[in-house]
Amino acid sequence: MNTPMAYLIGPDTERMTHRVFTTADAESAFALNSDPYVMRYTGDTPLTSVDDARRFIADYPDFDEVGYGRWACVLKETQTIIGFCGLKYLPDLDEVDIGFRLLRRFWGRGLATEACIACNSFGFDTIGLKRIVAFVMPENVASIRVLEKAGMQCDGEFDYDGIPTIRFATTKSGSG
C-alpha cells in the first residue's frame, strides 16, 4: 500500500498559517471543541477534558490515511491557535469536505472566510482535488455566508449522518 504524501503544513494567508495539530495544542483544541456556542451547529460531541483533546489529536488518522485533514489556524501576529480549517475525506460519500471552526472571540473578522478560501485553493492547486463540498445546518447562517463568500454554491438539501443540512460545493473551476 502506498502512503500518501502528508501535507502537515497547509496554506498560508495574510493573517494565518495552517499546520497540523500536535498534542501540545491540546488546551487550545479543548477550548475550541468544548464551547457550546462553537459546537452547537456541528453535530459533534463536545470534548470534556484536555486529556480528551490530547487523545483526539494523537489518534487523528486523516494525515496518515489520505495526506490531509483539518489544520490548526494559527494567527501570525500572536502565534495563537484560533481554530481549525481544512479538508476531510468522507469515504461513505467519496467526497472531500471543507470544515472550519473558530474560537468565538475571533468570529466576525473574516478569518473563517480567509481560511476557507485558502484551504479550498490548497485542495485544488496543491493536493489536486477536483471537487470540495461542505455540509451546514440551515440555522447556521454565519457559516452559510462564509461558504458563499468563499465561492461555494448551494448544491441542495442533504441528510448527513441523520442531520438535515445544506450541501455546498465547488470545483477547481469555481462552480458547484
BADOLO-374342 format. One line per 8 residues: number of its first residue (from 0); their letters; for each residue x, y, z of C-alpha. Coordinates in steps of 0.2 Angstrom, whole numbers, m for minus. Each point is the difference from the previous one (the first is absolute). Example, Ala and Ser with C-alpha at 12.3 -4.5 7.8 and 13.67 -1.06 7.14 Angstrom:
! residues 2
0> AS> 62 m22 39 | 6 17 m3 $
***
This chain:
! residues 176
0> MNTPMAYL> 0 0 0 | 6 17 m4 | 1 13 13 | m7 17 m6 | 11 15 1 | m5 9 16 | m3 19 m1 | 3 4 19 $
8> IGPDTERM> 2 18 m5 | m15 7 m8 | m3 17 m9 | 7 16 6 | m11 16 0 | 3 18 4 | m5 m3 18 | 2 m18 3 $
16> THRVFTTA> 10 m16 m2 | m7 m17 m1 | 9 m15 7 | m4 m17 8 | m6 0 18 | 13 m8 12 | m4 m7 17 | 8 16 7 $
24> DAESAFAL> m15 9 m7 | m12 m10 11 | m6 15 11 | m4 11 m15 | m9 m15 m8 | m10 m2 16 | m5 18 1 | m6 0 m18 $
32> NSDPYVMR> m9 m17 1 | m8 2 17 | m9 17 m3 | m18 m4 m2 | m3 15 m11 | 14 m6 m12 | m6 m17 0 | m19 3 m1 $
40> YTGDTPLT> m1 m2 m19 | 13 m14 m3 | m8 m16 5 | 16 m4 9 | 0 m5 19 | 10 13 10 | 16 m5 8 | m1 m2 19 $
48> SVDDARRF> 19 2 4 | 17 5 m6 | 5 m18 1 | m15 m4 m12 | 7 13 m12 | 18 m7 2 | m7 m17 m4 | m10 6 m15 $
56> IADYPDFD> 15 9 m7 | 11 m15 2 | m12 m12 m8 | m5 12 m14 | 2 m12 m15 | m3 12 m16 | 18 6 m3 | 7 m18 0 $
64> EVGYGRWA> m15 m8 m9 | m3 13 m14 | 14 13 2 | m11 15 6 | m12 5 13 | m6 14 11 | 15 12 3 | 2 11 16 $
72> CVLKETQT> m3 18 m5 | 14 10 8 | m1 19 1 | 17 6 m7 | 0 16 11 | m1 m10 17 | 3 m18 m5 | m16 m4 8 $
80> IIGFCGLK> m11 m15 m6 | m17 8 m4 | m8 m15 m7 | 1 m12 m14 | m4 m1 m19 | 4 m14 m12 | m5 m14 m11 | m7 m17 5 $
88> YLPDLDEV> m3 m15 m11 | m17 m8 3 | 2 m18 m6 | m19 m3 2 | m4 14 m13 | 17 m1 m10 | 1 19 3 | 12 12 8 $
96> DIGFRLLR> m8 12 12 | 6 17 6 | m3 4 18 | 4 14 11 | m2 5 18 | 7 15 9 | 0 6 18 | m14 12 3 $
104> RFWGRGLA> 11 15 4 | 6 m1 m18 | m17 m1 m8 | m5 15 m12 | 17 4 m6 | 0 m9 m17 | 12 m13 7 | m11 m15 m4 $
112> TEACIACN> m2 7 m18 | 18 3 m2 | 4 m18 6 | m13 m8 m10 | 5 8 m16 | 18 m4 3 | m3 m18 5 | m11 m3 m16 $
120> SFGFDTIG> 13 8 m11 | 13 m12 9 | m11 m15 m3 | m1 4 m19 | 17 7 m4 | 11 m10 12 | m9 m16 4 | m8 m1 m17 $
128> LKRIVAFV> m18 m2 5 | m14 2 m13 | m15 4 12 | m2 6 18 | m17 m1 9 | m6 7 17 | m15 m5 10 | m8 14 11 $
136> MPENVASI> m16 0 11 | m13 12 m7 | 0 10 16 | 19 3 m1 | m2 16 m10 | 18 6 4 | 8 m15 m7 | m12 0 m15 $
144> RVLEKAGM> 7 18 m4 | 18 m6 2 | m3 m13 m13 | m8 12 m12 | 14 13 2 | 12 m14 m3 | m8 m3 m17 | m10 m16 4 $
152> QCDGEFDY> m17 m3 m7 | m15 m8 8 | m2 m18 m6 | m16 m4 8 | m7 m7 16 | 9 m15 7 | m3 m12 15 | 18 m3 7 $
160> DGIPTIRF> 2 m12 14 | m19 2 4 | 2 19 1 | m9 11 m13 | 13 11 m8 | 3 11 m16 | 14 m6 m11 | 11 12 m8 $
168> ATTKSGSG> 13 m4 m13 | 13 7 m11 | 12 m7 m13 | 17 5 m6 | m9 12 m13 | m9 8 14 | m18 m6 m4 | m10 m12 11 $
***
